[in-house]
Amino acid sequence: MRVKTLIKDALLTTTGVTAFTLLALSPVLAYAAPAVSNAAIIKVNAPGYSGQTFTKKKYHIKGDWSVVQENGRTIIRFSERFKTKNGPDLKVFLSPQTVGDVTGKTALDGAVTLGRLKSNKGTQDYIVPNGVSLANFSSVLIHCEAYSVLWGGGSL
């Protein structure tokens, strides 16, 4: 069902031959979904991730984040309005768990580290490593690894 929704979104934002190609291939893509990674589809549909807000777990996180494509890379970008409390060993992670389900003790389970939090305020980019598909993750987290304290995160 997610593939059909992504194709529908792509059709709404695409015109001309590309729209015709997606429409013609939509039955094939829908049935081929288990064998095909959704990463390429999600990357094409990255604007669907713009302006996502953060959810507080331990500390309030202001601002928003988005997924952008630049120079062939997938980037998690925190907005210029991003601001949170400073802390030790804060890192940004992709997690297969939802923000609602994850805790400070479970935050690293199946997670991929995107790097240290560069600043507690302002615009910052975190590059998603090659070979990592956003389709395999449910959230972006800010977490203090040293003390297992989950600041909060946003839903993918």
N, C-alpha and C positions, 0 to 999 in steps of 0.2 A: 504494500500500500504506500510506503514511503517513497518508492521509486515513482509511482504514478503522481504523487503530489509534487515531487521535484520536477518531473517532466511538465506538469501543468504550469508550475511557476516559471519554468524556462520558456514555455510557449507564450506566457503572458508578457514576458520581457524581451522576446525575440521576434524578428520579422523576417520576411522574405524567404529565401531558399533554406536557411537554417531552420526556420520554423517548420517548413514543409518536411525537411529531413527528419526532424525530431518527431513530427506527427506520424510520418510513415514508419519510423522505427519503434514507436512507443510500445506496440504489442510485443515486439522482440525484446526490448529492454525490460519490460515488466516481467516476462517469463524467464529472462536470463539473469535476473537479479541475484539469485544465490551463487552463481558462478562468477559474477562480475563485481569488483569492488565498487562501492558507492563513492569512493574518494573523489574520482574525477567529476562525478555528477555534483557532489557537494561543492567542490572547488568552483565549478561553473556557476553555481547558485550562491556563491559567497555573500552577495548582498542580503540574503535572508538572515545573516548573522550580524548585521550592522545594528548598532544601538542597543545591544543586549545589556541588561542591568545586572548588578551583582546582588547576591543574597547574603545577608549577614549570618554568620554562625557565632563567632566569639566577638568580633569587632565590626563596626559599621564600615562599609566600603562605598564611597561616593563615586559618581561618574558611570561610565559605561565602557563596553569593549566591542570589538568587531573582528571578523575574520576577513582578511584581505589577501589578494593575490598580487605579488609584485616580483618581477624578474624571475618568474617560474617557481617562486616560493610561496608557501602558505604561512601567513603571519597572524598571530593573535595580537591585536593592537589595542592597548588601553588608551582611552581618550584623554584630551588635555584636562578634563574635569576630574580625572581619577584622583582619589585621595583616600588614604587609610592611615591608621595608627602605625607608627614604626615599630619594629620588633627585631629580635635576633633571628638569624637563619631563615628569613622568609624566602620562599621559593614559589614558582608558578608551575603547576602541574596540569596535565590532561588526565582525567579520571574516568574509568568506565562506570563509576557510581554516580547517581544523581546527587545534586547538592542537598536535597532533602534527606537522603539516606546516609551520606558520608559523615564520619566523625573524625576528630583529631587522631584517634587511634587507628582508623581504617583508611585514612586519606592516601596512604602510599600503596594500598593493595591494587595491583594492576596498573598503577599510574606511570606516566611518562613525564620526566622532568623537562621543563622548557628552559629553566635557568633560575638564577637568583632574582628576586624582585629588585629591579634596578633603582627604584626610588619609591618612596611612599606617596608621591604625588606626580601628576603630569603624564604626558604622552610617553609611551614606551612600547617597544615591539619585542615579541617572543616568536622565534622561528620554529615552526613545527618541523621536526626532523624528517628527512627523506624516508619514504617507506612507511610513515605513520599516517594512517587513514583516520580522519575525524569521525568517520562512520562508526568506529570502534569505541568512541568515548561519549560520555553523557554530560561532562562538565569541565570547566576550567576552574582550578582552585588556587587560592593563595593560602599557604600553609607554613607554619613554623616547624621545620623538620626536627630541630634539636629538642623541642619541648612537646612535640605532638599536639600543637594548638592550631586548629583550623580557623583562620580569619574569616573565610567565606569563599564564595565562588559564583560562577554563572553557568546556566544551563546551555549546553550545545544543542 
